[in-house]
Amino acid sequence: MQKVEGFSAVAYSDRDSHTIGFGHNISELPIPDDMMKELRKNGKAFGSTPLIMGLTMARHLLKRDIGFFYTTAERVVPHFRELSTNRQEAMTEMLFNMGETRFRGFVEMLKALDNKNYKKASKEMLDSKWHREKQVGDRSRFLAEKMRKG
């Protein structure tokens, strides 16, 4: 995901949220206290000074984010543990990209997954506003293909 997300050391506005590191949405998932403490210690916290994060901390935060969204996927994706690794990765990355609220809007995809109809789930991923967003780029096609092929 590092390659797809790209790295930004400085927090920036992304639609109606703030993002830093490798696509970490600060607005949806606040930076953990231990990391904020480290950022403050280095004089790099919110306020008049922009939030700046080093590469090592960003990688650590991405690892936490992946774990968080994997756990979320276990909770919201039907039969998640039965899915192939590729399909689990696709669902986890999709959740990471859009957050749980938007993800739950993929009602037909989730129904298809409940019925283990992966071709239809893939089709529903592509038949969406998310797929048409310029910011998403080829990611949606890539994830839909992982879903279809398993």
PyMOL commands that set and color helices and strands:
alter all, ss='L'
color gray80, all
select helices_A, chain A and resi 2-5+33-41+55-76+80-82+85-104+107-114+118-126+129-132+139-149
alter helices_A, ss='H'
color red, helices_A
select strands_A, chain A and resi 8-14+17-21+24-25
alter strands_A, ss='S'
color yellow, strands_A
deselect
rebuild
show_as cartoon
